[in-house]
Amino acid sequence: MPTEKPRVIITLPGDLFDRIEDFRYENRYPNRSEAVLALIEEGLKVLHRKESVDGKQNKGVD
């Protein structure tokens, strides 16, 4: 059954693909898509935290 979710196709360097596969198996994700989604979510959380910290550090500095 087709999904209504947007699809993204990317090409990866071999070493990055291997690291994603290692992450997948070490964390027991049932498929590559779920592992990649988890990595993207975690990366976005880190960026959001960094932006929050940077914004607080720069507040009031002119």
Phi and psi restraints in degrees (value plus and minus 20) as a CYANA .aco file:
   2 PRO   PHI     -86.9   -46.9
   2 PRO   PSI     131.9   171.9
   3 THR   PHI    -120.6   -80.6
   3 THR   PSI     133.3   173.3
   4 GLU   PHI    -111.4   -71.4
   4 GLU   PSI     -23.0    17.0
   5 LYS   PHI     -91.7   -51.7
   5 LYS   PSI     125.4   165.4
   6 PRO   PHI     -83.5   -43.5
   6 PRO   PSI     129.1   169.1
   7 ARG   PHI    -134.7   -94.7
   7 ARG   PSI     127.2   167.2
   8 VAL   PHI    -150.4  -110.4
   8 VAL   PSI     109.9   149.9
   9 ILE   PHI    -133.3   -93.3
   9 ILE   PSI     108.3   148.3
  10 ILE   PHI    -150.8  -110.8
  10 ILE   PSI     136.1   176.1
  11 THR   PHI    -130.1   -90.1
  11 THR   PSI     111.3   151.3
  12 LEU   PHI    -136.0   -96.0
  12 LEU   PSI     127.7   167.7
  13 PRO   PHI     -85.5   -45.5
  13 PRO   PSI     130.1   170.1
  14 GLY   PHI     -75.6   -35.6
  14 GLY   PSI     -60.0   -20.0
  15 ASP   PHI     -87.4   -47.4
  15 ASP   PSI     -56.1   -16.1
  16 LEU   PHI     -89.4   -49.4
  16 LEU   PSI     -61.1   -21.1
  17 PHE   PHI     -77.7   -37.7
  17 PHE   PSI     -64.7   -24.7
  18 ASP   PHI     -82.4   -42.4
  18 ASP   PSI     -60.2   -20.2
  19 ARG   PHI     -85.5   -45.5
  19 ARG   PSI     -58.8   -18.8
  20 ILE   PHI     -85.1   -45.1
  20 ILE   PSI     -63.3   -23.3
  21 GLU   PHI     -81.6   -41.6
  21 GLU   PSI     -62.3   -22.3
  22 ASP   PHI     -79.7   -39.7
  22 ASP   PSI     -66.4   -26.4
  23 PHE   PHI     -78.3   -38.3
  23 PHE   PSI     -65.2   -25.2
  24 ARG   PHI     -76.9   -36.9
  24 ARG   PSI     -70.7   -30.7
  25 TYR   PHI     -92.5   -52.5
  25 TYR   PSI     -57.6   -17.6
  26 GLU   PHI     -84.6   -44.6
  26 GLU   PSI     -50.9   -10.9
  27 ASN   PHI    -125.1   -85.1
  27 ASN   PSI     -11.4    28.6
  28 ARG   PHI      36.8    76.8
  28 ARG   PSI      20.3    60.3
  29 TYR   PHI     -94.6   -54.6
  29 TYR   PSI     119.1   159.1
  30 PRO   PHI     -90.8   -50.8
  30 PRO   PSI     -41.3    -1.3
  31 ASN   PHI    -173.5  -133.5
  31 ASN   PSI     145.8   185.8
  32 ARG   PHI     -83.9   -43.9
  32 ARG   PSI     -58.8   -18.8
  33 SER   PHI     -78.7   -38.7
  33 SER   PSI     -64.8   -24.8
  34 GLU   PHI     -85.2   -45.2
  34 GLU   PSI     -58.2   -18.2
  35 ALA   PHI     -85.0   -45.0
  35 ALA   PSI     -65.2   -25.2
  36 VAL   PHI     -84.4   -44.4
  36 VAL   PSI     -62.0   -22.0
  37 LEU   PHI     -80.3   -40.3
  37 LEU   PSI     -61.5   -21.5
  38 ALA   PHI     -83.9   -43.9
  38 ALA   PSI     -62.2   -22.2
  39 LEU   PHI     -85.2   -45.2
  39 LEU   PSI     -60.4   -20.4
  40 ILE   PHI     -84.2   -44.2
  40 ILE   PSI     -66.4   -26.4
  41 GLU   PHI     -78.5   -38.5
  41 GLU   PSI     -65.8   -25.8
  42 GLU   PHI     -84.4   -44.4
  42 GLU   PSI     -61.4   -21.4
  43 GLY   PHI     -82.2   -42.2
  43 GLY   PSI     -61.7   -21.7
  44 LEU   PHI     -86.3   -46.3
  44 LEU   PSI     -56.8   -16.8
  45 LYS   PHI     -82.8   -42.8
  45 LYS   PSI     -63.3   -23.3
  46 VAL   PHI     -81.9   -41.9
  46 VAL   PSI     -65.4   -25.4
  47 LEU   PHI     -81.8   -41.8
  47 LEU   PSI     -60.8   -20.8
  48 HIS   PHI     -83.4   -43.4
  48 HIS   PSI     -64.4   -24.4
  49 ARG   PHI     -82.7   -42.7
  49 ARG   PSI     -62.2   -22.2
  50 LYS   PHI     -82.7   -42.7
  50 LYS   PSI     -64.2   -24.2
  51 GLU   PHI     -82.2   -42.2
  51 GLU   PSI     -58.8   -18.8
  52 SER   PHI     -84.9   -44.9
  52 SER   PSI     -63.8   -23.8
  53 VAL   PHI     -87.0   -47.0
  53 VAL   PSI     -65.9   -25.9
  54 ASP   PHI     -80.8   -40.8
  54 ASP   PSI     -60.7   -20.7
  55 GLY   PHI     -84.3   -44.3
  55 GLY   PSI     -59.3   -19.3
  56 LYS   PHI     -88.7   -48.7
  56 LYS   PSI     -58.2   -18.2
  57 GLN   PHI     -88.5   -48.5
  57 GLN   PSI     -52.4   -12.4
  58 ASN   PHI    -111.2   -71.2
  58 ASN   PSI     -24.1    15.9
  59 LYS   PHI     -85.5   -45.5
  59 LYS   PSI     107.7   147.7
  60 GLY   PHI      62.5   102.5
  60 GLY   PSI     -18.4    21.6
  61 VAL   PHI    -118.9   -78.9
  61 VAL   PSI      97.0   137.0
